[in-house]
Amino acid sequence: MKEEGKSRKRKRQKHRKTLNPKLRQSPKNQNDKKRPRETKPHQVHEQGGSSASSKRSKSSNFLDMLRARLAGGHFRMLNEKLYTCTGKEALDYFKEDPEMFDMYHTGYQEQMSHWPELPVNTIINWLKSRSPSLVVADFGCGDARLAKSVKNKVFSFDLVAKDPSVIACDMSNIPLESSSVDVAVFCLSLMGTNYSSYIREAHRVLRPSGWLLIAEVKSRFDPNNGGADPKAFVKAVCDLGFTSVSKDFSNKMFILFQFQKKENPNLKRKEVEWPELKPCLYKRR
């Protein structure tokens, strides 16, 4: 009887295993299911490396943004200084710390990158349409882009020599003989409280019938927003001994004035009333 009972019990257990596949799994297989998935050492390294790389990238981006903001702040400070001091004071300032001039021009070029058209290109095209024999004086030349772009003989002047061809000087006293050039250029360079002395110097070095080209930021000649009256500016230049040839207001960003030195200037010069030009102060972007 006992043997028959044990036999029936074994049959029932075997029957249950047949019906339920889970019961057929070995203890080893069941333990394998519970065991967490192993991560290979090189996978851990790759995940850690990716995370560290991401952190470095974010840190680098933050530092780049911080440097850009600091550079922008320095540019705005230097730009304001140049518009609110004399040319002589600016020259002395950059002599003490020439790196400041590099910082200013880096900021200036960044600002110019947002302009749809650059006035220097307009002046370059003007010169290319005329004889390459014309001698040019570029007042406030920067990196001497004008001289590098035309066949003309160009004397390049600025507060600091950014290029071997540039002569560092105060633009109210440049080292050229009187009546020695055919074209005088001011491309966004009538900065300083004594800007009129620069134009007087241009008149001195220009030959009779020589050209004076002035490109300036449009807002500086907007009377409705604190700028100078362009008519008053033109009158002052003409009273100095020039004839107004054209005024181009078509560009969104700048105005281009063209004057010619009078053949027979009046020796009895009257006192010239120069309008105050509004500083061009850039806003933080």
C-alpha positions in Angstrom: 0.0 0.0 0.0 2.8 2.4 0.9 4.6 1.7 -2.3 1.5 2.3 -4.4 0.9 5.7 -2.6 4.4 6.8 -3.2 4.1 5.8 -6.9 0.9 7.8 -7.3 2.5 10.9 -5.6 5.5 10.7 -8.0 3.1 10.5 -11.0 1.1 13.6 -9.8 4.3 15.6 -9.4 5.6 14.6 -12.8 2.2 15.6 -14.3 2.3 19.1 -12.7 5.8 19.7 -14.1 4.6 18.7 -17.5 1.7 21.2 -17.3 3.8 24.1 -15.8 7.1 24.7 -17.7 8.4 27.0 -15.0 8.7 24.0 -12.7 10.9 22.3 -15.2 13.6 25.0 -14.9 16.7 24.0 -13.0 17.7 25.9 -9.8 20.6 27.2 -11.8 18.4 28.8 -14.4 16.1 30.3 -11.7 19.1 31.8 -10.0 20.4 33.2 -13.3 17.1 35.0 -13.7 17.4 36.7 -10.4 21.1 37.7 -10.9 21.4 41.3 -12.1 23.0 42.0 -15.5 26.7 42.4 -15.3 28.3 45.5 -16.9 31.6 45.0 -18.5 34.5 47.2 -17.3 35.0 48.9 -20.6 31.3 49.9 -20.7 31.7 51.6 -17.3 34.7 53.5 -18.6 32.9 54.6 -21.8 29.9 55.9 -19.8 32.1 57.7 -17.3 34.2 59.2 -20.1 31.1 60.5 -22.0 29.8 62.1 -18.8 33.1 63.8 -18.1 33.4 65.0 -21.7 29.9 66.5 -21.5 30.9 68.3 -18.3 34.1 69.7 -19.9 32.1 70.8 -22.9 29.6 72.7 -20.8 32.4 74.3 -18.7 34.2 75.3 -21.9 31.1 76.9 -23.4 30.5 78.8 -20.2 34.1 80.1 -20.1 33.8 81.2 -23.8 30.6 83.0 -23.1 32.2 84.7 -20.1 35.3 85.8 -22.1 33.0 87.2 -24.9 31.1 89.2 -22.3 34.2 90.6 -20.7 35.7 91.4 -24.1 32.4 93.1 -25.1 32.5 95.2 -21.9 36.1 96.3 -22.5 35.3 97.2 -26.1 32.3 99.4 -25.0 34.4 101.1 -22.4 37.3 101.8 -24.8 34.9 102.9 -27.5 33.2 105.4 -25.2 36.7 106.7 -24.1 37.8 107.3 -27.7 34.6 109.4 -28.4 34.9 111.5 -25.3 38.6 112.4 -25.3 41.0 114.3 -27.6 43.1 112.5 -30.2 46.3 113.3 -28.2 44.8 111.8 -25.0 43.8 108.6 -27.0 47.3 108.4 -28.5 49.0 108.7 -25.0 46.5 106.1 -23.6 47.3 103.5 -26.2 51.1 104.2 -25.9 50.9 103.1 -22.3 49.0 99.9 -23.1 49.0 98.9 -26.8 47.1 95.7 -26.0 44.1 97.8 -25.3 44.1 98.9 -29.0 44.0 95.2 -30.0 41.1 94.6 -27.7 39.3 97.6 -29.2 39.8 96.5 -32.8 38.7 92.9 -32.0 35.4 94.4 -30.6 35.1 96.8 -33.5 35.4 94.0 -36.0 32.8 91.9 -34.2 30.4 94.9 -34.3 31.1 95.4 -38.1 30.3 91.7 -38.7 26.7 92.6 -38.1 26.6 95.3 -40.7 25.0 94.3 -44.1 27.5 96.6 -45.9 30.8 98.0 -44.8 31.7 101.6 -45.7 35.3 100.8 -46.3 34.2 98.6 -49.2 32.2 101.5 -50.7 35.3 103.7 -50.5 37.5 100.9 -52.0 35.1 100.7 -55.0 35.1 104.4 -55.4 39.0 104.4 -55.6 39.0 101.5 -58.0 36.7 103.4 -60.4 39.4 106.2 -60.6 43.0 106.5 -61.5 45.4 104.3 -59.5 47.8 107.3 -59.6 45.8 109.1 -57.0 47.7 109.4 -53.7 45.6 108.6 -50.6 45.8 109.5 -46.9 43.7 107.1 -44.8 43.0 108.7 -41.4 42.1 106.1 -38.8 43.0 103.1 -41.0 42.8 100.3 -38.5 44.4 97.2 -40.1 45.1 99.1 -43.3 42.5 97.2 -45.3 42.0 100.1 -47.7 45.8 100.2 -48.6 45.8 96.4 -49.1 42.8 96.5 -51.5 43.7 99.2 -54.0 46.7 99.8 -56.4 47.0 103.4 -55.2 49.8 104.7 -53.0 48.1 104.9 -49.6 49.5 106.5 -46.4 47.8 104.8 -43.5 47.5 106.5 -40.1 46.1 105.4 -36.8 46.8 105.7 -33.0 48.7 102.3 -33.0 50.4 100.6 -35.9 48.4 97.3 -36.3 50.4 96.7 -39.5 54.0 97.5 -40.6 52.6 99.9 -43.2 50.7 101.9 -40.6 52.1 105.1 -39.1 51.1 105.7 -35.5 50.3 109.3 -34.8 47.8 111.9 -33.6 45.6 112.4 -36.7 45.6 116.2 -36.1 49.3 116.2 -36.9 50.3 113.6 -39.5 53.8 113.5 -41.0 53.0 114.6 -44.6 53.9 117.7 -46.6 51.2 120.2 -47.4 49.3 119.7 -50.7 50.8 116.2 -51.1 47.8 113.9 -51.5 44.8 113.6 -53.8 42.3 111.8 -51.5 41.8 112.0 -47.7 39.6 109.3 -46.2 37.8 109.2 -42.8 36.0 105.8 -42.5 34.2 105.8 -39.2 37.2 107.6 -37.7 35.9 111.0 -36.7 36.2 110.1 -33.1 37.4 112.4 -30.3 36.2 115.8 -29.1 38.6 117.6 -31.4 37.4 115.9 -34.6 37.5 119.2 -36.5 41.3 119.3 -36.1 41.5 116.1 -38.1 39.5 117.6 -41.0 41.7 120.7 -40.9 44.8 118.5 -41.2 43.2 116.7 -44.2 42.6 120.1 -45.8 46.3 121.0 -45.2 47.7 117.8 -46.9 45.2 117.8 -49.8 46.1 119.3 -53.2 43.7 121.8 -54.7 40.6 119.9 -56.1 41.6 116.9 -53.9 38.9 114.7 -52.5 37.7 114.4 -48.9 35.6 111.3 -48.3 33.9 110.9 -44.9 31.8 107.8 -43.9 30.2 108.0 -40.6 27.6 106.2 -38.5 24.1 107.4 -39.5 22.8 108.0 -36.0 25.5 110.6 -35.4 23.7 112.8 -37.9 20.1 112.3 -36.7 18.9 115.6 -35.2 15.7 113.9 -33.9 17.8 111.6 -31.7 20.5 113.9 -30.4 22.7 113.8 -33.5 24.2 116.7 -35.4 22.3 118.4 -38.2 24.0 117.1 -41.4 23.4 120.5 -43.0 25.4 122.2 -40.2 28.2 119.7 -40.7 28.4 120.2 -44.4 28.4 124.0 -44.0 31.3 123.8 -41.5 33.4 121.7 -43.9 32.6 124.0 -46.7 33.5 127.1 -44.6 36.9 125.4 -44.0 37.6 125.5 -47.7 35.8 122.6 -49.4 32.9 122.3 -51.9 30.2 119.7 -51.2 29.9 117.2 -54.0 27.5 114.6 -52.7 25.8 113.3 -49.6 24.6 109.6 -49.7 22.0 108.7 -47.1 20.8 105.6 -48.9 22.7 103.1 -46.6 20.9 101.9 -43.5 24.0 102.1 -41.3 26.2 105.0 -42.5 26.3 108.3 -44.4 28.9 109.0 -47.1 30.0 112.7 -47.7 32.1 113.7 -50.6 33.9 117.1 -50.7 36.5 118.7 -52.9 39.1 121.2 -51.8 38.6 124.6 -53.4 41.1 125.6 -56.1 41.4 129.1 -54.7 40.5 129.1 -51.0 39.6 132.3 -49.4 42.7 133.5 -47.6 40.5 135.4 -45.1 39.0 132.4 -43.4 36.1 133.1 -41.2 35.6 131.3 -37.9 34.1 127.8 -38.5 31.3 126.7 -36.3 31.6 122.9 -35.9 28.5 121.0 -34.7 29.0 118.5 -31.9 28.9 115.0 -33.1 27.0 112.5 -31.1 29.3 109.6 -29.7 28.5 106.2 -31.2 28.0 104.1 -28.2 27.2 100.4 -28.8 24.6 98.6 -26.7 25.2 95.3 -25.0 24.1 92.4 -27.1 
